[in-house]
């Protein structure tokens, strides 16, 4: 059995960097060394552990099966080490790192952050905008805002907002709609990655599911679909957090005021392994208030 003391740490760092980035030059830039030094570290580490980690060819390096398992463990280990080092960094004590989907961040969270920063100037916010489900136990993420059912493993998920969906379109198109069934006459802007279905809205509106609807443009990002609706390119399925500001400004209209439950919702997610600090509690309280304000406004809009 190999001892950890028999393998140089710099070599292990190099193996992890090359495996993760997929290129000698990229790994060299990250580590601050030359590609030649990276190659030497790889060869030395393979000799020290007595196993081949990479297949070498004219097209570059490719991990062996053992190399993939080895590199995965290294990535997990270095992530844990980075978290330990971060504990000693006083500059991180008042930094709150929030993981959130780009659509939520851009359309709702970022425009409202000034009120949080004014109320809590001692807390430095860092927004990690990603659609990836981050590992809260092995990262510097303090909390996440996720869309889904709330059944993710090994985390505490608090429902922030049960999600309702409804069609939106530009005011000029809304003028052509007299009854809910008229929706199917408009081009439908598709979100290719959506978790929501038109079926629920049709059922709630008492509209028979159409066999055909005119196809509008399709997008892989819901923000682009909303912007296309603002531009008058058709109707799209939206939800309050994403469309609230456009509705408030009159750039979008929610015809008929009919919404349908989606079975999903936004959740505030924290690690079960970490005790939430004061900065998390403060942000949570602010977030809950801001969501309530948005939904109170939206409820008022539906009643008018």
C-alpha positions as CSV (number, residue, x, y, z in Angstrom):
1,X,0.0,0.0,0.0
2,X,1.4,3.4,-1.0
3,X,2.0,6.0,1.7
4,X,0.9,9.6,1.1
5,X,4.3,10.7,2.3
6,X,5.8,8.9,-0.7
7,X,4.0,11.1,-3.3
8,X,4.8,14.8,-3.8
9,X,1.8,17.1,-3.2
10,X,2.7,19.3,-6.2
11,X,2.5,16.2,-8.4
12,X,-1.0,15.4,-7.1
13,X,-2.0,19.0,-7.7
14,X,-0.8,18.8,-11.2
15,X,-2.6,15.5,-12.0
16,X,-5.8,17.0,-10.7
17,X,-5.4,20.2,-12.7
18,X,-4.7,18.4,-16.0
19,X,-7.5,15.9,-15.4
20,X,-10.0,18.8,-14.7
21,X,-8.9,21.2,-17.4
22,X,-8.1,18.6,-20.0
23,X,-5.0,20.4,-21.3
24,X,-1.3,20.8,-20.3
25,X,-1.2,24.5,-21.2
26,X,-4.4,25.3,-19.3
27,X,-3.2,23.4,-16.2
28,X,0.2,25.1,-16.5
29,X,-1.4,28.6,-16.6
30,X,-3.5,27.7,-13.5
31,X,-0.5,26.4,-11.6
32,X,1.9,29.1,-12.7
33,X,4.4,26.8,-14.3
34,X,5.5,25.8,-17.8
35,X,3.9,22.9,-19.8
36,X,7.2,21.1,-19.6
37,X,7.1,21.3,-15.8
38,X,3.6,19.9,-15.8
39,X,4.7,16.9,-18.0
40,X,7.6,16.2,-15.6
41,X,5.2,16.3,-12.5
42,X,2.9,13.9,-14.3
43,X,5.7,11.4,-15.1
44,X,7.1,11.7,-11.6
45,X,3.7,11.1,-9.9
46,X,3.0,8.0,-12.1
47,X,6.4,6.6,-11.1
48,X,5.8,7.3,-7.4
49,X,2.4,5.6,-7.4
50,X,3.4,2.8,-9.8
51,X,0.3,3.2,-12.0
52,X,-0.4,4.8,-15.4
53,X,-2.7,7.8,-15.1
54,X,-2.7,9.1,-18.7
55,X,-2.6,7.7,-22.2
56,X,-0.3,9.8,-24.4
57,X,-0.8,10.3,-28.1
58,X,-0.3,12.9,-30.8
59,X,-3.8,14.3,-29.9
60,X,-2.8,14.9,-26.3
61,X,-3.4,13.2,-23.0
62,X,-6.4,11.0,-22.1
63,X,-7.1,9.6,-18.6
64,X,-6.9,5.9,-18.1
65,X,-9.7,4.2,-16.3
66,X,-7.6,4.2,-13.1
67,X,-6.7,7.8,-13.8
68,X,-10.3,8.9,-13.9
69,X,-11.0,7.3,-10.5
70,X,-7.7,8.7,-9.1
71,X,-8.4,12.2,-10.3
72,X,-12.0,12.3,-9.0
73,X,-10.7,11.5,-5.5
74,X,-8.1,14.2,-5.9
75,X,-10.6,16.8,-6.9
76,X,-12.8,16.0,-3.9
77,X,-9.7,16.1,-1.6
78,X,-8.4,19.4,-2.8
79,X,-11.9,20.9,-2.6
80,X,-12.0,19.9,1.1
81,X,-8.5,21.3,1.6
82,X,-9.6,24.6,0.0
83,X,-12.6,24.8,2.4
84,X,-10.3,24.2,5.4
85,X,-7.9,27.0,4.3
86,X,-10.8,29.3,3.8
87,X,-11.7,29.0,7.4
88,X,-8.5,30.7,8.3
89,X,-9.2,33.7,6.0
90,X,-10.7,36.5,8.0
91,X,-11.8,38.1,4.8
92,X,-14.4,35.4,4.2
93,X,-16.1,35.7,7.6
94,X,-18.4,38.4,6.4
95,X,-18.7,37.2,2.8
96,X,-22.0,35.5,2.0
97,X,-21.9,33.3,-1.1
98,X,-25.2,32.6,-2.7
99,X,-25.7,30.0,-5.5
100,X,-28.6,30.9,-7.8
101,X,-29.8,30.2,-11.3
102,X,-28.8,33.1,-13.8
103,X,-32.5,33.7,-14.7
104,X,-33.5,34.2,-11.0
105,X,-30.4,36.4,-10.4
106,X,-30.9,38.6,-13.4
107,X,-34.6,39.1,-13.5
108,X,-35.4,39.3,-9.8
109,X,-32.5,39.1,-7.3
110,X,-29.9,41.6,-8.6
111,X,-32.3,44.5,-9.1
112,X,-33.3,44.2,-5.4
113,X,-29.8,43.7,-3.8
114,X,-29.2,47.4,-3.1
115,X,-31.8,47.3,-0.3
116,X,-30.0,44.4,1.3
117,X,-26.6,46.1,0.9
118,X,-27.9,49.4,2.4
119,X,-29.4,47.5,5.4
120,X,-26.3,45.3,5.9
121,X,-23.2,47.0,4.6
122,X,-21.1,44.7,6.9
123,X,-22.0,41.7,4.7
124,X,-20.2,41.3,1.4
125,X,-22.3,39.4,-1.1
126,X,-20.9,37.1,-3.8
127,X,-23.5,35.7,-6.3
128,X,-22.5,32.4,-7.9
129,X,-24.9,32.3,-10.9
130,X,-25.1,28.8,-12.2
131,X,-27.6,26.1,-13.1
132,X,-25.4,23.4,-11.6
133,X,-26.5,21.8,-8.3
134,X,-23.5,22.7,-6.2
135,X,-22.2,20.5,-3.3
136,X,-22.9,22.7,-0.3
137,X,-20.8,20.5,2.0
138,X,-17.6,20.8,-0.1
139,X,-17.6,24.3,-1.4
140,X,-17.6,27.9,-0.1
141,X,-21.3,28.3,-1.0
142,X,-23.3,29.4,2.1
143,X,-26.8,28.9,0.6
144,X,-28.5,28.2,-2.6
145,X,-31.8,29.1,-4.2
146,X,-33.0,26.2,-6.2
147,X,-36.1,25.5,-8.3
148,X,-37.6,22.0,-7.9
149,X,-39.6,19.8,-5.6
150,X,-37.3,20.4,-2.6
151,X,-36.3,16.7,-2.2
152,X,-32.6,17.1,-2.8
153,X,-30.5,14.7,-0.6
154,X,-28.3,15.8,2.4
155,X,-29.6,19.4,2.5
156,X,-32.2,21.4,4.3
157,X,-34.7,22.9,1.8
158,X,-37.1,25.6,2.9
159,X,-39.9,26.4,0.5
160,X,-39.6,30.1,-0.4
161,X,-42.3,30.3,-3.1
162,X,-44.6,27.7,-4.5
163,X,-44.5,28.3,-8.2
164,X,-47.4,29.3,-10.4
165,X,-47.3,29.5,-14.2
166,X,-49.2,31.7,-16.6
167,X,-48.9,32.9,-20.2
168,X,-47.5,36.3,-21.0
169,X,-47.2,38.4,-24.1
170,X,-46.8,41.9,-25.3
171,X,-49.7,44.3,-24.9
172,X,-50.3,44.5,-28.6
173,X,-50.8,40.8,-28.8
174,X,-53.0,40.7,-25.7
175,X,-55.5,43.0,-27.4
176,X,-56.3,40.2,-29.9
177,X,-57.2,37.8,-27.1
178,X,-60.9,37.7,-26.1
179,X,-61.2,34.3,-24.4
180,X,-58.5,31.9,-23.0
181,X,-58.9,29.6,-26.0
182,X,-57.5,32.4,-28.2
183,X,-54.1,31.7,-26.7
184,X,-53.6,28.8,-29.1
185,X,-53.8,31.2,-32.0
186,X,-50.6,32.9,-31.0
187,X,-47.0,31.7,-31.8
188,X,-45.8,29.8,-28.7
189,X,-42.3,30.8,-27.6
190,X,-40.6,27.6,-26.2
191,X,-38.2,27.2,-23.4
192,X,-36.3,24.0,-24.3
193,X,-35.2,23.4,-20.7
194,X,-38.4,24.2,-18.9
195,X,-39.8,22.1,-16.1
196,X,-43.3,23.5,-16.7
197,X,-46.0,22.2,-18.9
198,X,-48.8,24.1,-20.7
199,X,-51.2,21.3,-19.9
200,X,-51.7,22.5,-16.4
201,X,-52.6,26.0,-17.5
202,X,-55.0,24.7,-20.3
203,X,-56.7,22.6,-17.7
204,X,-57.0,25.5,-15.2
205,X,-58.4,27.8,-17.9
206,X,-60.9,25.2,-19.1
207,X,-59.3,25.0,-22.5
208,X,-59.1,21.7,-24.4
209,X,-55.5,20.7,-25.0
210,X,-54.9,21.8,-28.6
211,X,-53.5,19.3,-31.2
212,X,-51.5,22.1,-32.8
213,X,-50.3,25.5,-31.9
214,X,-48.2,27.9,-34.1
215,X,-44.6,27.5,-33.2
216,X,-42.6,30.6,-32.3
217,X,-38.9,30.7,-31.6
218,X,-37.4,28.4,-29.0
219,X,-34.6,29.1,-26.5
220,X,-32.4,27.3,-24.0
221,X,-32.7,30.1,-21.5
222,X,-36.0,31.4,-20.1
223,X,-34.8,35.0,-20.0
224,X,-34.5,35.0,-23.8
225,X,-38.0,33.6,-24.1
226,X,-39.3,36.4,-21.9
227,X,-37.4,39.0,-23.9
228,X,-38.9,37.5,-27.1
229,X,-42.4,37.9,-25.6
230,X,-41.6,41.5,-24.8
231,X,-40.5,42.0,-28.4
232,X,-44.0,40.7,-29.6
233,X,-42.8,37.4,-31.0
234,X,-45.4,35.3,-29.4
235,X,-46.7,34.1,-26.0
236,X,-44.6,32.1,-23.5
237,X,-45.2,30.4,-20.2
238,X,-43.8,32.5,-17.3
239,X,-43.9,32.7,-13.5
240,X,-44.0,35.7,-11.1
241,X,-40.4,36.0,-10.1
242,X,-39.3,35.9,-13.8
243,X,-41.9,38.2,-15.2
244,X,-42.7,40.5,-12.3
245,X,-40.7,43.6,-13.3
246,X,-41.8,43.4,-17.0
247,X,-45.4,43.1,-15.9
248,X,-45.0,46.1,-13.5
249,X,-43.5,48.2,-16.3
250,X,-46.3,47.3,-18.7
251,X,-43.9,45.6,-21.2
252,X,-45.8,42.3,-20.7
253,X,-49.4,41.4,-20.0
254,X,-50.7,38.3,-18.3
255,X,-54.0,37.7,-20.2
256,X,-57.1,36.6,-18.2
257,X,-55.2,36.6,-14.9
258,X,-55.4,32.7,-14.8
259,X,-52.5,30.9,-13.1
260,X,-51.9,27.2,-12.6
261,X,-49.8,25.5,-9.9
262,X,-46.7,23.7,-11.2
263,X,-46.0,21.4,-8.4
264,X,-42.5,23.0,-8.0
265,X,-41.2,25.9,-6.2
266,X,-38.2,28.0,-5.2
267,X,-36.4,26.7,-2.1
268,X,-33.7,28.2,0.1
269,X,-31.2,25.4,0.5
270,X,-28.5,25.1,3.2
271,X,-26.1,22.3,4.2
272,X,-27.1,19.9,6.9
273,X,-23.4,19.5,7.8
274,X,-22.8,23.3,8.4
275,X,-24.5,25.4,11.0
276,X,-25.9,28.5,9.3
277,X,-24.3,31.7,10.6
278,X,-25.9,35.1,11.3
279,X,-25.2,36.3,7.8
280,X,-27.3,33.4,6.4
281,X,-30.1,34.2,8.8
282,X,-30.1,37.9,7.9
283,X,-30.2,37.2,4.2
284,X,-32.9,34.6,4.6
285,X,-35.1,37.1,6.5
286,X,-34.5,39.8,3.8
287,X,-35.2,37.3,1.0
288,X,-38.5,36.1,2.5
289,X,-39.7,39.8,2.9
290,X,-38.8,40.7,-0.7
291,X,-40.5,37.6,-2.1
292,X,-43.6,38.4,-0.1
293,X,-43.6,42.0,-1.5
294,X,-43.4,40.7,-5.0
295,X,-46.2,38.2,-4.5
296,X,-48.4,40.7,-2.8
297,X,-48.0,43.0,-5.8
298,X,-48.7,40.1,-8.2
299,X,-51.8,39.0,-6.3
300,X,-53.1,42.6,-6.5
301,X,-52.5,42.6,-10.2
302,X,-54.5,39.4,-10.7
303,X,-57.5,41.0,-8.8
304,X,-57.6,44.1,-11.0
